[in-house]
Amino acid sequence: MAHLEPLEDRLVVLIGGAGFLGTLVAQELLKRGARVRIADRHPEKAFRLKPLANLGQIQFTRCSVTHAASMEAAISGAYAVVYLVGTFGAGQAALQADGAGLAARVAAEQGVENFAYVSAIGADPTSQSGYASTKGQGEEQVRAAFPRASILRPSVLFGEDDNFINLFAGVIRTFPIVPVFAPEAKLQPLWVEDAANAVVNAVAEPERHGGKVFEIAGPEVLTMMELHRQIARAQARERLLVPVPDGLAGIFAALPGTPLGSDQLSLLRKGSVASGELPGCKQLGIVPRPLELFLDRWMTRYRKYGRFTETAETA
């Protein structure tokens, strides 16, 4: 008898599934034979996944996490639910805390087998950061409504089209003198595909992973200064990297329209490194890959002459 994947032909609903991490979680689920429902305010952003699915394997539904009826319709018939909604903008409490709690309550009422909440390293309901505090509140609400839920706290996620590495890459490409905010802050960047696999593994085995909190992070710890140096080296560019004093960084982050807001700066200063006190990638069957494995290839488009530019190794 052929071995069946644990998620074969089971419906997994991804709340916020049209985002950076959500679309990769969807791809992994489709590979494993699951049926996937993308529930999002803008599900059309994930339409590019259609060619990856078999007939009837993927569904798209418009969903508001602040409305119970919308959530009930989105979750109907699900085997598992993954809550992926997150924002650095307005409405953090509604989206990251109350919305997660509502989804968990609806899932429990409908008899869903497993629920996973994607939080963040540093989540803490008492944090001064709006992002970290509402993620922590979301964890509390999810646990209260769905005690056997899996909670995953990723470090900073990186990928070819992310908004993190590419933010700094654009600055390094453009300016000969580059300011570095929170230069000593420590990060443990995690490849987004490793994060997606971790989420799916948690969902696939609720009897093993349910009711646990995981900190999932990459294999190496980098300071912000080291991260900038790696990016510049991969672009084959000589850059003067200047540490920005905290006071000046705070003034910049408070200005309107800046790419790094006050809340993001606060999180950056605190860093994003696994504590080592909670289970992580290993317990979820993931061997995370380092940023340097991908960076040279991804930075090709930022080099002066693209792929014809000599790399730092050959210059």
N, C-alpha and C positions, 0 to 999 in steps of 0.2 A: 504494500500500500504506500502511495506517495506521501511524503511528509508535507504537512500543511503548515504554513506560517501561522503564528498565533493570531495575526490580524487578517488573515485571508477572508475576503468577502464581508468583513465587519465594517460598519459605518463609523468613521472617526470625524467628528466635527471640530473644525479649527476656527475658534472665535478670534477674529483679527488675522485670519489666515492669508490675506493678500499682501502682507508686509515682508520685510527683508528675511526674517527667520521663517515666517509662516509658509512662504512658497517653497522653501527647501524642506521643511517638515512634510509638506504635501507631496513633494517629489519622492521622498523616502517611503512614505506610506503607499504611494502608488506602486513603487517597485516591489513592495511586499504583499501586494494583492489586496490591500484594504480599499474600501470605498471611502471617498473623501468628500466632505461638504465644506466649502469655503464660505464662512459667514463673516461678512465684513461690511463696513459702511460703503466701501467701494470695491465690490467683488470683481469688477471688470479689470482691475489691475492684475488679477491672477489668470486672466483668460489665456495667457500664453502657455498655461499648463495643459490646455485641452489636448494637444497632440501627444502628450505623454500618457494619456489615460486610454483604457479600453472603453468600448461603448458602454455608457451608463455608469462608469467608475467614478466620475467626478461631477459634483453639483456646485452651483453657485447661488447664494442667497444674500439679499441685502438685510443687514441686521444692525440694530441699535442696542448697545449693551446697557442703555439706561431705561429700556422699556421691557417690561416683563413679557408681554404678549409676543414681542419680536424674538426674545430669547427662547421662549417656549417653542415657537415654531422652528427656530434654527436647530434646537437640540433634539427635537422629536425623532425617535427611532434610533438614537445614537448608542453605540457600544461604548464609546469613549469620547471625552471632550478635552480639548487643549485650549487654555485661555492664554492668548498671546498679545493682548492689547497693551500698549505702553506709549507714553508720550512725555516729552520734556516741555510741552506747551501747556496751554490752559486745560482745566478739567481733569487734573491728575487724580483727585479724590474720586470723581465720578467714574473715571475709566479704569484706573488701576486698583481701586479698593472696592467701591460699591458695585461696580460692574462685575468684578470677579466674584464677589459674594453672591450676587444675584444669579450668575451662571452656575455656581456651585449648588445653590439651593434648588434651582430648576433641575439640574442634573440628578440630584438626590431624589427629588420628587418623582422623576421619570424613570428611576431605576437604572440609571447609567452605571456601567460596570467600573469605569475608571475615569478619574479627572486629574489633569495635570495643569499646574499653574506656573507660568514662566515669570519668575521674579527677577532678582538681581543680587549679586554679591553686595553686601552692605545694607540690604533691606532691614529697616528697623523702624517700628512705629513711632519711636521717640526721637528720630533723627531730625536735625534742623533742615535737612534737604527735603524739599517737597517730593521729589522723585523717590528717594529712599524711604521716606516715612509712609507714603501712600502704597508703595510696594509691600512694606511691612504690614500695613493695615489690611491690604489685600490677602496676604498670607493668613492673617488671623481670621478673616471672614471665611476664607475657603476652608480652613481647618474646622471651623465651627459648623459649617454646613455639610462638609464632606470629609469626615475625619480620615478616611483612607486615601485621600488625594496625594499625589506626588507633587512636591514643590521643587522646582529647579531654579537655582540661582547662578546664572552665567556671569562670567567676567565680561569685559569688553569684547564684543564680537567683531571679527574682521572677515572681509571677503572682497572679491574683486570689485564689486560695485557698492561697497559700504559707504557710510557717511562719516567714518572716523579716520581711517588711514588716508582716504582720498582727500579729506579736508586738509590735512597736513601736507600731503603730496602736492596739492595745488599751490600752497603757499611756498613750499620749497622750490618748486619749478619757477615761480614768478619772481621771487625777491632774493637778492644776494645776501641780505642780512635778515635772519629769521628769528622772531621772538619765540621763546619756549615758555609756556605757562606751566606752573607747578613742575619744574624740571626734575625734582627728586621724587615725585609721586610714582608709586610702583603699580604696574599693571601686569596682568597675566593673560594676554590676549588669547582668545579661543576662536579657532576657525569655525565659521558659521555652519559648515556642513557637519563638523564634529558635534556641534551643539544640536543640530537637527537630528542626528542619529541618536544622541543621548535622550532627547525628548521621546522619540519613537520607541526606543528600548524601554523607557519607563512605562509608556502606555501599553506596550505589548505584554508586560508581565506584572499586572497589578498585585498578584499574590506575593511577589518578591519586593517590589519597589513602592507599593502603596503605603501611605502614611509616613513617608520619609522625606527629609529635606536634603537635597544634594547641592553642593557647590561645585560647579563645573567650570574648569579653567584650563588654559593652555599649559604646555610643558615647561615654559620659561617665564621668569619674572624680568621685566624691563622697566627702567625708569623712563619718564617722558623724554629726557635728553637722549638716552640710548635709542629710543624709538625714532626720534628725529634723525639721529646719525645713520641708522640703518636705512631709512627712506632716502636720505641724501646720497648715500653710497650706492643704493640700487638705481638711482637716477644718474649716476656718474657725474654728480655736481659737487663743486666745492662751495660750501655755505658757511657763513659765520653764524653760529647758533648762540643766541644771547638769552640767558636766563632772565625772566621777568619777575621783579619783586612782587610779593603777594599784594601789597597795597595798590600798585599800579595795575596789576592783573584784575583786581576787584573793580577798579574804576572802569576799565575797558569792558569787562563782562556786563556791567550795569548799563552800558550805552545801548540804545535801541538799535536793532538790526544787526548786532554783532553775531558771528557764527558760533560763539561760545558764550552762552548765557550764564548768569550768576549761579543758577542751580547746577548746571553742568560743571562749572568751575569748582564749586563746593565738592561735588562728587570726585572730580579729578584730583583735587588736593588730598582727599582721603585715600585715594588709590582703590584698586580692585584686584585683590589677591585672595585666594582661597585660604581660609583659616587653618585647614588641616584637621579640624575637629569634627567635620561632617563627611559623610561619604561623597565621592566625586565621580569623575569620569571612569575610573577603574571599576568601580562597583556597578557601573552601567554598561560595562563591556566596551569602553571607548579608549583607544590609545590616541590622545590628541596630537596634532601635528603643529610644528612651530611656524611662526610667521615667515622666517627666512626661507623656508621651503618654497614659498610662493612669490616673495617680494620682487625678486629680479624680473620675473616674467611680467608681473602686474605693472611694474614701473616703466616698462618699455615705452608706453605711450607718453610718459612724462619726460623722457630724455630729449635732448636737443635735436638729435637726428633719428629719433625713434629706435628701431631695431638695428640701425646702422651705427649707433653710438657705441664707442668702446665702453665696456663696463669697467667698474673700479678694479676688477681683478686683471683685466687685460690692458688697462691704460698704462 
